[in-house]
Amino acid sequence: MGERTMRDMNGIVGSHDLLLVTLDTLRHDVAEELAGAGRLPNLARALPGGRWQRRHSPGSFTYAAHAAILAGFLPTPAEPGPHPRLFAAAFPGSETTAGGTWVFDAPDLPGGLAQAGYHTVCVGGVGFFNKLTPLGAALPGLFAESHWDPAFGVTSPTSFEAQIECAERAVARVDGPVFLFVNVSALHQPNWFHLPGATREHGDSRESHAAALEYVDRHIGRLFALMSTRRPGFAIVCSDHGTAYGEDGYIGHRIGHEVVWTVPYGEFTIERGQWR
């Protein structure tokens, strides 16, 4: 999204509930392929034009990417800039802060939104959000309220449904505006169990990665409905980074490969009561 079409976040922050969903490890090529084939009906309904934006991640693995995203450095459009940001910490000399940028005087986005009156909620997924170790507590510690359970983790075939149920309970307890962050673990390995007929011996593959995304699509409308029940919502749905399934001999992420750096991204407003 270039400067000419930049959204004015100063008119959204304060009037909308805010939703940030990171689909952990989701590859752009798989996301685009499924959207184009009509296999993501709920996401296609929400995304402008029914398609993903092609962007570059600020990091090649979960911790690095989320540290940047939660400081306001969302994935950058994969084309020449400039690319002003939606959110930015006050920082002298910033070249990506524009008139429509919502600027906060805090070291991170949840802290800035808390100062603006938002209750901030994290529903974790992968290990960097499990709060079982000091490192696993660092990112959730940015939020006023954070949740993680083994049922939300990468080994659960129903992880996203459990995460949504947690989010629904958390938001129901809040009267004022909410910033809800959900780190979706379903795409992350292991994901073989989302592919019908696959076995543990079969292992993860690009096909099971795609099947996991279809699983997420079947349920994500509940989040959109949740975040537009009381007031309009503004949603960002993106990947933090991709992952490799044998391309050029690579497996996994935390590497500088095209399938890792290139991620899908979408942002959109949700009118009150639009999703039921």
C-alpha positions, 0 to 999 in steps of 0.5 A, spaced: 500 500 500 503 506 497 503 513 500 497 515 495 492 510 498 494 510 505 489 509 510 488 514 515 489 511 522 488 517 526 480 516 524 480 509 526 484 508 533 479 510 538 473 509 534 474 501 532 476 495 535 482 493 533 484 485 530 491 483 529 492 476 526 498 473 524 498 466 521 504 463 523 509 461 517 504 462 512 507 462 505 505 467 500 504 463 494 500 458 498 495 463 500 495 466 493 494 460 490 488 458 495 485 464 494 485 464 487 482 457 487 476 459 491 478 455 497 478 461 502 471 463 502 471 467 508 478 470 507 476 472 500 470 475 503 474 479 507 480 481 503 479 487 499 478 484 492 478 477 495 486 477 494 492 478 498 497 483 498 504 481 497 509 483 502 516 482 505 516 480 512 521 484 517 524 477 520 525 470 518 522 467 524 517 468 529 520 472 535 524 477 530 518 478 526 513 479 532 518 484 535 518 488 529 510 487 528 509 489 535 513 495 534 509 497 528 513 495 523 508 491 519 510 487 513 512 491 507 509 492 500 514 488 496 515 493 491 519 500 491 517 505 496 516 509 500 511 505 504 508 509 510 506 505 516 500 505 519 503 505 526 509 508 528 513 509 535 515 517 536 522 517 533 526 523 530 527 522 523 523 516 521 522 516 514 516 512 514 511 516 518 506 520 514 500 524 516 495 518 516 500 514 521 498 513 528 504 515 532 504 513 539 509 515 545 511 508 547 516 502 545 511 498 543 504 498 539 500 494 545 503 499 550 501 505 545 494 503 544 493 502 552 495 509 553 490 511 548 484 507 552 485 500 549 485 493 553 490 489 550 489 482 549 494 476 546 492 469 545 498 466 543 499 460 539 507 458 538 512 457 543 514 464 543 507 465 546 507 460 551 509 463 557 513 457 560 520 460 560 522 468 560 523 468 553 516 465 552 513 470 556 517 476 553 512 478 547 505 476 551 508 481 557 507 487 552 499 486 553 495 487 559 492 480 558 495 474 555 493 467 554 496 460 552 494 453 553 497 447 550 490 446 546 492 453 542 499 450 540 502 447 534 500 439 536 493 440 537 488 439 530 483 444 533 488 449 536 484 455 532 478 453 535 480 453 542 484 460 541 477 463 538 473 461 544 479 464 549 478 470 545 471 470 545 471 470 553 476 475 553 473 480 549 466 479 553 469 481 559 471 488 556 467 494 556 471 499 552 475 498 546 479 492 545 486 491 541 486 483 540 492 479 537 492 472 535 498 468 533 495 462 529 499 456 530 495 451 525 500 453 519 506 451 523 509 444 523 507 439 525 501 440 520 500 433 517 494 432 521 490 437 517 491 433 510 485 428 510 489 421 509 496 424 511 499 420 517 505 422 521 510 418 517 507 422 511 510 428 515 509 435 513 508 438 506 506 444 502 499 440 501 498 439 509 500 447 509 495 449 505 490 444 508 491 448 515 490 454 511 483 451 509 482 449 516 483 456 519 479 459 513 473 455 516 473 458 523 476 465 522 469 469 521 468 468 528 474 473 529 471 478 524 464 477 528 467 478 535 471 484 533 465 488 530 459 486 535 460 492 539 463 497 534 466 497 527 472 493 527 479 494 523 483 488 522 490 486 519 491 479 517 498 477 515 503 472 516 510 473 520 514 469 515 514 463 510 517 456 511 520 452 506 518 445 504 525 443 500 526 449 495 533 449 494 534 444 499 531 448 505 527 446 510 523 450 515 525 458 516 530 462 519 533 463 513 534 468 507 530 464 502 524 467 498 519 463 500 520 465 507 521 473 506 515 473 502 508 473 506 501 475 505 498 481 508 491 484 508 487 489 512 480 491 512 475 495 516 469 491 518 462 494 519 458 493 526 454 487 525 457 485 518 459 478 520 454 474 523 
